[in-house]
Amino acid sequence: MLERFRKRRRKAVKRTGKRLIRGLRGFLARQSLVSNDPVLDPAGFAFLQPFEEHWEEIHEELRQILRHKDCVPAFEDVSTDQKKIARGRQWRTFILFGFGSRLPKNCRHAPRTTALLEQVPKLQTAWFSILEPGYHITAHQGVSKGILRCHLGLIVPDRREDCWMRVDDQKCVWQPGKTLVFDDTYDHEVLNDTPQERVVLLFDFERPMRFWGRLVNRLFIRALKLTAYYREPKARLEGFEEQFEAATRRAEILLEGLGEQDVQAAPSPPLGGERCAE
């Protein structure tokens, strides 16, 4: 009975939340100090330029993380609310910041990336988004009009035209080292119709707005943190951090055991090649 009550309560909270979100979108759009278009010009956000200038350093940190890709959680494992768009462990997320909170163990694996992210005004979330070959993220919409999303292209398939994102009626393709800013409350989907993986650094930041827009949006985000939508993924993240830490420690011990000469002679493991212990 308790479980049935919790399920009914969760559904009721979701219905109420969706109505509130729809009502807020128009108000926050009117409070916006930047364009309300589906895709925005990155040049309007000066803090994004350093990401393009230092993208190769970010890419190198990503490359080291991908050595243990099997220990990077699937999106549906982090957030069960996303199972409609994340299935079969084909979309993995190495999370650095969640709802403004820093994940210290994960951030230690990407110190340069973390330092750049900490310069983003009102950063909300940030992660490396890893999309497997052939996967389709079906059409969906984000939560708050008060948040904008940025992608920094890091690994882009050779057949770039076959790996794209549609935001409303605009089709976007990624470029290595280039940022893409969009409003994820517009209907959007992603398709990687290639034999190669696609990886971007994805992060959300507060939309520039007038005072009342900022106030209402921050109150809304604070209320969101009290719901299962936020609390359940947050509770899981610590376990995923520990799992990744264990994988990297095992790899370091293995390399130390080989000895310096053996390490120099041994071939580098393929990206994502190490199996993660259950």
PyMOL commands that set and color helices and strands:
alter all, ss='L'
color gray80, all
select helices_A, chain A and resi 2-31+42-44+46-53+55-66+69-71+75-78+80-82+104-108+111-117+160-162+211-224+228-258+260-265
alter helices_A, ss='H'
color red, helices_A
select strands_A, chain A and resi 39-40+91-98+101-102+123-131+136-140+147-155+163-167+170-173+179-182+188-192+198-206
alter strands_A, ss='S'
color yellow, strands_A
deselect
rebuild
show_as cartoon
